[in-house]
Amino acid sequence: MNPTLDLIFKRNSIRAYEKKSIDPAIKEKLFQATLRSPTAGNMMLYSIIEVTQQEAKETLAVTCDHQPFIAKAPLVLVFLADYQRWVDYFNASGIEDFCETQNLPKKTPRQGDLFLACCDALVAAQTSVIAAESLGLGSCYIGDIMENYETHQALFNLPRYVFPITMVCYGYPTSLQKKREPSLRFNPEYVVFKDTYKRLSENDFQAMFEKRHQQVFGARQEIKGAKNVGQHMYQKKYTSDFSAEMNRSVNRIMDVWFKQ
């Protein structure tokens, strides 16, 4: 087996860690690998905050949808879509006079710039996750870092053009976590298309979710009124309180980013 593919195929999100610190040399290798991530125009439109203060971890365990394991993770990294560094560099480079002499517009980061920075940060996060696996570390993504923007902005002193797009917890998996089977994924025919996008039919969805329905429902006919995975996920995730808070928070972030 290709060792890289073997890591990818066996990976699970790990939310329980041994009470074991991560050696600085291991952490250094993790950062070195992360910073080799592909990046748009080699601009590296991201920054990373290592959360070392226990009080901050405790706060994140509450603000990121009440997940206590965050406070117990040996390593917590917040991945930031970051255009502030380039804006500051442009200004330090005398860009205002340059724009005037070259008849160039003086602009601020816009929608495409934000999305590109988000892509850079997420690619870096995923690179770190695979590197962590190779170093014997488990990891878990925390998308809930996009919630409660005001709290996180104050906690990390985030300037205008910095967006906390994801957070990742790392640590050595417990023996029980190591024994878990990899979680289900959709089959390629429902995800990978040739040349054009394919809308799925009801029959496609039935086949696509057959195993997941068995996994979620077991012998039960319904869960809180939901009779299939679609209804269950709509209720549990899509219309949840944390989803509403995430949308509110992201709207606030975008207001700050795009204000004139």
FIKE-604939 format. One record per atom (N, C-alpha, C): residue in one letter; x, y, z. Coordinates in steps of 0.02 Angstrom, whole numbers, plus 50000, padded with zeros to 5 digits. Example, Ala and Ser with C-alpha at 12.3 -4.5 7.8 and 13.67 -1.06 7.14 Angstrom:
2
A506604971650390 A506154977550390 A506604983550390 S506424988850354 S506844994750357 S506455000250394 
***
This chain:
260
M500424994050000 M500005000050000 M500445006250000 N500245011249961 N500565017749963 N500465020650032 P501005022450069 P500925024650139 P500505030950146 T500545035550097 T500145041650101 T499405039950094 L499245035750044 L498545033750034 L498285029850094 D498725025750123 D498525021850182 D498315026450239 L498695031950249 L498515036850301 L497835039950287 I497735041750224 I497105045050205 I496515040450213 F496585034050191 F496035029450194 F495835027550266 K496325027750311 K496195025550380 K496015031350427 R496075037550403 R495985043150448 R495255043850473 N495185045550536 N494555047350568 N494655053850605 S494105057450617 S494145063150662 S494225060550733 I494715063150769 I494885060750837 I494705066150887 R494275064350935 R494045069150985 R494235067051057 A494635061851063 A494865059751129 A495615058251124 Y496015061451167 Y496735061151161 Y497055058451225 E497625055251216 E498015053251274 E498265059451311 K498375058751375 K498645064351414 K499395064551403 K499575066651344 K500275066551322 K500405072851281 S500905076651301 S501075082751264 S501425080951198 I501415085651152 I501735084651087 I502435087651089 D502915083551074 D503615085751076 D503725091651029 P504115096651050 P504245102551007 P504525100650938 A504925095450934 A505205093350870 A504655090850823 I504165087350851 I503595084950811 I503185090850787 K503085095550832 K502695101550814 K503045105450759 E503705105950764 E504085109650713 E504005106350645 K504025099650642 K503925096150579 K503225097350552 L502745097550596 L502055098750576 L501985105650543 F502295110650574 F502255117450545 F502645117850480 Q503225114550477 Q503615114650415 Q503215111750357 A502865106150370 A502455103050317 A501865107550299 T501555110450349 T500975114750336 T501155120650292 L501725123650304 L501925129550267 L502155127950196 R502185121550178 R502315119550110 R501675118550070 S501115120350099 S500475119550065 S500445123450000 P500075120849950 P499945124849891 P499595131349910 T499745136649874 T499475143149892 T499395147449829 A498875151349825 A498725155449766 A499275160649754 G499605160249697 G500115165149679 G500695165449728 N500785160249767 N501305160049819 N501235165949868 M500605168149879 M500495173849924 M500395171649996 M500245165250007 M500125162650075 M499625167050111 L499015167150086 L498495171450113 L498165168450175 Y498585166350222 Y498335163450284 Y498835164650339 S498585164350400 S498995164250460 S498735158850506 I499135156850554 I498955151550601 I499075154050672 I498595153250715 I498685154750786 I498705148250825 E499255147050860 E499295141450906 E499015143750974 V498485140550996 V498165142451058 V498495138551115 T498885142051155 T499255138651209 T498965139951278 Q498605145451287 Q498325147051353 Q497705142851367 Q497715139451424 Q497155135051441 Q496505138851446 E496535144951471 E495925148951477 E495605150151409 A496025151351359 A495765152451291 A495455146051264 K495765140251277 K495485133851256 K494805132751289 E494755134451352 E494115133651388 E493585138051356 T493775144051337 T493295148451303 T493075145451237 L493545142951198 L493375139951133 L492935133751140 A493035130051194 A492625124151206 A491885126051214 V491765132251237 V491085134651246 V490835138151183 T491235142651155 T491015146651098 T490955142551034 C491325137051029 C491295132750970 C490805127050982 D490185128850995 D489615124151002 D489705119251060 H490005121551115 H490025117651177 H490325110651166 Q490965110451149 Q491325104151137 Q491905103751186 P491805100551244 P492315100451297 P492995097751277 F493005093251227 F493645090151209 F494145095351182 I493895100951158 I494345106251132 I494825108451188 A494565109151248 A494975111451304 A495495106351325 K495405100051305 K495865094751325 K496365093051270 A496305096151212 A496745094551157 A497455097251170 P497965093151161 P498655095551172 P498865101151125 L498575101251064 L498745106451016 L498115108950982 V498015115450982 V497445118550949 V497705124050903 L497535123550839 L497745128550790 L497135131650757 V497135138250754 V496615141950718 V496905144250652 F496575142350597 F496795144150530 F496405150250506 L496765155450488 L496465161850472 L496555163550398 A496005165050364 A496065168250299 A496325175250312 D496895176950283 D497245183050303 D497465187150242 Y497105192650229 Y497335197550180 Y497635203650214 Q497585203950281 Q497845209750317 Q498595210550307 R498955204950306 R499675205250299 R499875208650233 W499525206850178 W499675209950114 W499455217150110 V498875218750140 V498655225750142 V499175230050179 D499415227450235 D499925231150273 D500575231750233 Y500755226450197 Y501365226750157 Y501295231550098 F500705231450066 F500585236250012 F500675243350037 N500385244750095 N500435251550123 N501165253250141 A501525248350169 A502225249450186 A502665250350124 S502405248050067 S502785248450004 S502645254849966 G502285259549996 G502135265849963 G501635265149907 I501135260749918 I500675259149864 I500245265049843 E500105269749889 E499675275449872 E499995279749818 D500615281449827 D500965285449776 D501055281449712 F501195274949719 F501275270649661 F500645270449619 C500065269849651 C499425269649616 C499325276149577 E499515281549609 E499415288149576 E499865288849515 T500485286849521 T500945287649464 T500795282749408 Q500525276849425 Q500395271649375 Q499665271449354 N499265276249380 N498555276549363 N498195269949379 L498345267349438 L498025261149462 L497505262749515 P496975258649519 P496475259949571 P496745258149640 K496545262049690 K496715260349760 K496125256449787 K496215249949797 K495655245649816 K495775242449884 T495245239749911 T495275235649972 T495075228549953 P495245223649994 P495065216649978 P494315215849969 R494115212249916 R493415211249901 R493235203849906 Q492645202149877 Q492375195449886 Q492855189949861 G493115190949800 G493575185849773 G494195185049815 D494445190649842 D495035190349884 D494905186349948 L494305187449976 L494115183650036 L494075176250022 F493745174449967 F493675167349951 F494355164049937 L494795167749903 L495455165049888 L495855163949952 A495805168649999 A496145167950063 A495865162050103 C495205161050099 C494895155250132 C495165148750103 C495225148550036 C495495142550004 C496205141150028 D496625146350030 D497315145550053 D497335142650124 A496925145550168 A496925143350238 A496685136150245 L496175134250207 L495915127450211 L496395122350182 V496735124250128 V497235119750100 V497795118650151 A498005123950185 A498515123250236 A498285118850294 A497655119750314 A497385115650368 A497385108250349 Q497175106650288 Q497155099650267 Q497855096750260 T498325100750237 T499015098350234 T499265096650304 S499085100850353 S499295099550421 S498985093150449 V498365091850429 V498015085850453 V498355079450428 I498535079450364 I498875073550337 I499575072850366 A499925078450374 A500585078250406 A500525075550477 A500015077750513 A499905075450582 A499805067950584 E499415065250538 E499305057950535 E499965054350526 S500395057050483 S501045053750471 S501495053950532 L501365058650577 L501765059350638 L501445055850698 G500905052050685 G500575048250739 G500055052150777 L499875058150752 L499385062350786 L498695061750753 G498185061750794 G497505062250769 G497295069450767 S496755070850731 S496535077850725 S495785078150715 C495515084150727 C494795085250717 C494685092450697 Y494345093450641 Y494165100150618 Y493605102950662 I493635109550674 I493115113050711 I492875118950668 G492365117850628 G492095123250587 G491735128550628 D491565126750690 D491195131250733 D491595137450753 I492235137650735 I492625143750749 I492335149750711 M491935148450659 M491615153950623 M491035157050663 E490815153750716 E490295156550758 E490605161750806 N490165165750836 N490365170450889 N490975174750868 Y490915177850811 Y491475181750784 Y491725186950833 E491265190450864 E491465195950909 E491905193450966 T491725187650994 T492125184751048 T492805182651023 H492825179350966 H493465176850939 H493895182650914 Q493585187850887 Q493965193650865 Q494335196750924 A493985197450980 A494295200351040 A494815195551070 L494665189051070 L495105184051100 L495785183851065 F495775184550998 F496395183850960 F496635190450929 N496295195950946 N496495202550920 N496515202550844 L495985200350813 L495965199650740 L495815206350707 P496245208450661 P496105214650624 P495575213550570 R495445218850532 R494875218950486 R494895213350434 Y495455212350402 Y495495207650346 Y495765200850367 V495525198350423 V495715191750448 V495075188050469 F494985182150442 F494365178350450 F494535171350477 P494315169450538 P494455162750564 P494015157550529 I494295154350478 I493895149950435 I493835142850463 T494355140550499 T494305133950530 T494795133350588 M494685128350630 M495135126850686 M495245119350685 V495835117150706 V495975110050708 V496285108350776 C496035103050807 C496315100350869 C496735094250852 Y497305093450887 Y497765087950874 Y497965084650940 G498105078250937 G498365074750995 G498455067350978 Y498755063751024 Y498855056551014 Y498195052951030 P497925049050983 P497285045750995 P497325040751052 T496785040151090 T496735034951140 T496695028151106 S496825022851143 S496805016051114 S496115014551086 L495595016951118 L494915015851093 L494805019351027 Q495065025451021 Q494985029250959 Q495355025850901 K495915022750916 K496315019350864 K495935013450834 K495475010550872 K495115004550849 K494495006150808 R494305012450805 R493705014350769 R493785013150694 E493245010850663 E493245010050590 E493165016950558 P493475017950500 P493375024350465 P492645025550450 S492435031750456 S491735033450445 S491545032850371 L490905032150359 L490655031150291 L490755037450248 R490875036350185 R490885041750136 R490435039850077 F490205044750040 F489795043249981 F490215039949927 N489905035549888 N490245032349833 N490415037449778 P490945036149739 P491155041049688 P490625042949638 E490185038249619 E489695039849567 E489205045349587 Y489175046949653 Y488725052249675 Y489095058849686 V489745058749676 V490155064649692 V490595066849633 V490855061949597 V491335063349543 V490985062649476 F490945068149438 F490595068249374 F491075070049318 K490895068249257 K491315069749199 K491005075549159 D491385080849151 D491225086449107 D490665091049131 T490115088349156 T489565092549178 T489305090149245 Y488975094749281 Y488675092949346 Y488075088549335 K487955083949382 K487395079349378 K486935080349438 R486305081949425 R485795082149478 R485585075049494 L485555073349557 L485385066549577 L484625065549581 S484415059549563 S483705057749566 S483525054949634 E482885053949646 E482665050949709 E482955043949716 N482995040149662 N483295033449665 N484035033849682 D484375038949653 D485075039949670 D485165041249745 F484745045649772 F484795047249843 F484645041249886 Q484165037149866 Q483995031249905 Q484595026449909 A484925025449852 A485505021049852 A486095024349888 M486165030849879 M486725034649909 M486715034349985 F486105034650014 F486045035150087 F485835028550120 E485815023150083 E485585016750111 E485995014650171 K486655014450164 K487085012250219 K487075017250276 R487055023750260 R487055028750312 R486405028550352 H485845027150317 H485205026450352 H485245020850404 Q485525015250383 Q485595009550429 Q486035011350488 Q486575015050474 Q487035017050527 Q486705021850576 V486335026550552 V486035031750595 V485415029150631 F484975025650594 F484335023750623 F484335016850654 G484745012250629 G484735005450655 G484045002450647 A483774999950702 A483104996850700 A482555001950713 R482725008250726 R482225013250742 R481865015550678 Q481235017150686 Q480835019750630 Q480935027150621 E481075030650676 E481165037850671 E481595040350729 I481865046450721 I482255049850773 I481975056850779 K481655058350835 K481355064850847 K480905066950789 G480515062250765 G480045063650710 G480335062650641 A480995062550634 A481315061650569 A481305054250549 K481125052950486 K481055046150462 K481585044150411 N482025048850394 N482575047150349 N483165051850364 V483725050650333 V484335054450347 V484245061750327 G483885063050273 G483775069950251 G483405073950304 Q482865071250331 Q482495074650383 Q482905075350447 H483275070050462 H483695070150523 H484235075550519 M484575076050462 M485105081050455 M484825088150449 Y484245088850418 Y483925095450413 Y483785098150483 Q483545093650526 Q483365095650594 Q483985096450638 K484465091750632 K485035091650677 K485565096750659 K485675097950594 K486225102250571 K485975108650537 Y485585107750483 Y485435113250438 Y485035118850472 T484555117150515 T484145122150549 T484305122650623 S484885120350643 S485075120350714 S485235127350738 D485265128150804 D485465134550833 D486175136450814 F486625131450812 F487315133250796 F487385135350722 S486965132450679 S486975134550608 S486725141750601 A486205143450639 A485955150350638 A486475155250664 E486825153350717 E487355157650745 E487945158250696 M488115152850662 M488655153150614 M488495158050557 N487885157650532 N487685162250478 N487675169450502 R487445170650563 R487455177450591 R488165179950597 S488605175650623 S489295177550634 S489655178850569 V489565174550519 V489885175550454 V489635181950421 N488995183450427 N488735189750401 N489075195650434 R489195195150499 R489535200550535 R490265201250510 I490605195750501 I491285195850475 I491305199250407 M490835197550364 M490815200450297 M490645207850298 D490225209850346 D490085217050354 D490715220850369 V491125217950414 V491755221150433 V492235221250374 W492285215650338 W492755215050283 W492585219950226 F491935220650210 F491745224350151 F491505231550165 K491525233750227 K491295240450242 K491715245550204 Q491405250950183 Q491755256150145 Q492105261150193 
***
